[in-house]
Amino acid sequence: MIYVTADTHFGHDSIIEYCNRPFKSANAMDNQLIKNFNMRISDGDDLFILGDFTLAHSQNDGYFRSILKRLNGRKHLIMGNHDHCKAPFYNSVGFHSIHYPYFEHDGFVLCHDPALSEAAQDKPFMCGHVHTLFLAQRNVLNVGIDQHAYNPLRWDEAKKLWSQKCHCQATKQP
């Protein structure tokens, strides 16, 4: 099975206040996100993270490894504005694949920043980056955890939600 999410911001204390997340600390947030994800995702599943996995830097590769080891499934990163390391680093700590600035799957463009959708308004997009700003807009569905009760979405759930909430000029749903 395939899952999508964005903007986990593991280890980022300030995101709790910025997005009004219901956690007392980054550690409590990390533990709850991992629990939520692992209740849905199995080891044979694929998880596409549409950017901003964490704010930790490459000097803290142990932190990356510890989070990735605790998360079920194969993790694929579409890099976001807070993913500052180079692709070889992300591969070395446990991501199965790295993509920038987007990845296409099943007729959808998966990206971090929804601004990419401006150049291709006839394509369906899934994004992160905007946190609580919007759930759906024109041809873009925000799959970020702040919009989905701190859970990843199954691919079929995301496609159905896109079909219900978004309006694409060329097609209703791929």
matplotlib code that plots the C-alpha trace (Angstrom):
import matplotlib.pyplot as plt

x = [0.0, 1.1, 0.8, 1.4, 2.1, 4.1, 5.5, 6.2, 8.9, 10.3, 12.3, 11.1, 9.9, 8.8, 6.4, 4.2, 3.4, 3.5, 0.9, -0.9, 0.0, -1.4, 2.0, 4.0, 7.4, 9.1, 9.8, 6.2, 5.2, 7.8, 6.5, 2.9, 3.5, 5.5, 2.7, 0.1, 2.0, 2.9, -0.8, -1.5, 1.8, 3.3, 6.8, 5.9, 4.2, 5.6, 5.4, 5.9, 6.9, 6.3, 8.9, 10.0, 10.7, 12.8, 14.9, 17.8, 21.0, 23.5, 25.6, 22.9, 22.6, 21.9, 18.7, 17.6, 18.4, 16.6, 13.3, 13.5, 14.2, 11.2, 8.8, 7.4, 7.6, 9.9, 10.3, 10.6, 11.4, 10.3, 12.5, 11.0, 12.4, 13.6, 15.3, 18.7, 21.0, 22.1, 20.4, 23.3, 23.0, 19.2, 20.0, 22.7, 20.3, 17.6, 15.4, 14.6, 14.5, 14.9, 13.2, 13.4, 11.4, 8.7, 7.8, 5.0, 2.9, -0.4, -1.1, -0.4, 2.4, 3.8, 5.7, 6.4, 5.5, 2.1, 3.5, 4.7, 1.0, 0.8, 2.8, 0.6, -2.9, -4.2, -2.5, -3.5, -1.1, -0.6, 1.6, 2.7, 4.4, 1.2, 0.4, -3.0, -3.4, -5.7, -6.8, -7.6, -7.3, -8.0, -5.9, -3.9, -4.6, -2.6, -1.5, 0.3, -0.2, -1.7, -4.7, -5.2, -5.2, -1.4, -1.8, -0.6, -3.2, -3.6, -3.2, -6.8, -8.0, -5.8, -7.1, -10.7, -10.2, -8.6, -11.5, -14.0, -12.2, -10.1, -11.0, -8.6, -9.2, -8.1, -9.4, -11.4, -9.2, -6.5]
y = [0.0, 3.6, 6.5, 10.2, 12.9, 16.1, 18.5, 16.1, 18.4, 15.7, 17.3, 20.8, 22.5, 25.7, 24.0, 23.1, 26.8, 27.8, 25.3, 25.0, 21.3, 19.6, 18.4, 19.5, 19.0, 17.9, 14.5, 14.0, 15.0, 12.7, 9.7, 10.4, 10.8, 7.6, 5.8, 7.2, 6.3, 2.8, 2.1, 2.5, 1.7, -1.8, -2.7, -3.6, -0.3, 2.9, 6.3, 9.4, 12.4, 15.6, 17.6, 19.0, 15.7, 17.3, 20.4, 18.4, 18.8, 16.3, 16.7, 14.8, 11.7, 9.6, 11.5, 10.9, 7.2, 6.8, 8.3, 6.5, 3.1, 3.6, 4.3, 1.3, 1.0, 2.3, 6.0, 8.2, 11.9, 14.7, 17.4, 20.5, 23.9, 22.6, 19.5, 21.1, 18.1, 16.6, 13.5, 11.1, 12.0, 11.2, 7.9, 7.1, 7.5, 5.3, 6.9, 4.5, 7.3, 11.1, 13.4, 17.2, 19.3, 16.8, 13.1, 11.9, 9.0, 7.6, 10.8, 13.1, 15.5, 15.1, 18.1, 20.2, 23.7, 24.2, 27.1, 24.5, 24.0, 27.5, 26.3, 23.3, 24.1, 21.2, 18.6, 17.2, 18.0, 16.9, 19.1, 20.1, 23.4, 25.3, 23.5, 24.9, 27.5, 25.4, 21.8, 22.1, 24.8, 24.5, 21.5, 21.0, 18.8, 19.5, 16.1, 17.7, 16.2, 19.4, 18.9, 15.1, 14.6, 14.0, 10.9, 9.9, 9.3, 6.1, 6.7, 5.8, 8.2, 11.0, 10.5, 10.4, 13.6, 15.3, 14.3, 15.7, 18.9, 20.0, 21.2, 20.6, 22.2, 19.2, 16.2, 15.5, 12.6, 10.6]
z = [0.0, -0.6, 1.9, 1.5, 4.1, 4.5, 7.1, 9.9, 11.2, 13.5, 16.4, 15.7, 18.9, 17.3, 14.8, 17.8, 18.5, 14.8, 13.8, 17.2, 17.4, 20.6, 21.9, 24.9, 23.3, 20.1, 21.7, 22.6, 19.0, 17.5, 19.6, 18.7, 15.0, 14.9, 16.8, 14.4, 11.3, 12.4, 13.3, 9.5, 7.7, 7.5, 6.7, 3.1, 2.4, 0.8, 2.5, 0.4, 2.6, 0.6, 2.3, 5.7, 7.3, 10.1, 10.7, 12.0, 9.9, 8.6, 11.7, 13.5, 11.3, 14.3, 14.9, 11.3, 11.5, 14.8, 13.5, 10.2, 11.9, 14.1, 11.1, 9.3, 5.5, 2.8, 3.1, 0.0, 0.4, -2.0, -0.6, 1.0, 1.9, 5.3, 3.9, 3.7, 3.3, 0.0, -1.5, -0.7, 2.9, 2.9, 1.2, 3.7, 6.7, 5.4, 2.8, 0.0, -2.6, -2.8, -5.3, -6.0, -6.7, -7.5, -8.2, -10.4, -9.4, -10.8, -12.7, -9.8, -9.2, -5.6, -4.5, -1.4, -2.5, -4.1, -6.1, -8.7, -9.5, -11.0, -14.1, -14.7, -13.6, -15.8, -13.6, -10.3, -7.4, -3.8, -1.7, 1.8, 2.9, 3.7, 7.0, 8.1, 5.3, 3.2, 2.6, -1.1, -3.6, -7.4, -8.5, -5.2, -2.2, 1.0, 2.4, 5.4, 8.8, 10.2, 7.9, 8.6, 12.4, 12.4, 10.2, 6.8, 4.1, 2.2, -1.5, -2.3, 0.5, -0.9, -4.4, -3.2, -1.2, -4.2, -6.3, -3.8, -3.0, -6.0, -9.5, -12.3, -15.7, -17.8, -15.8, -12.7, -11.5, -13.2]

ax = plt.figure().add_subplot(projection="3d")
ax.plot(x, y, z, "-o")
ax.set_aspect("equal")
plt.show()
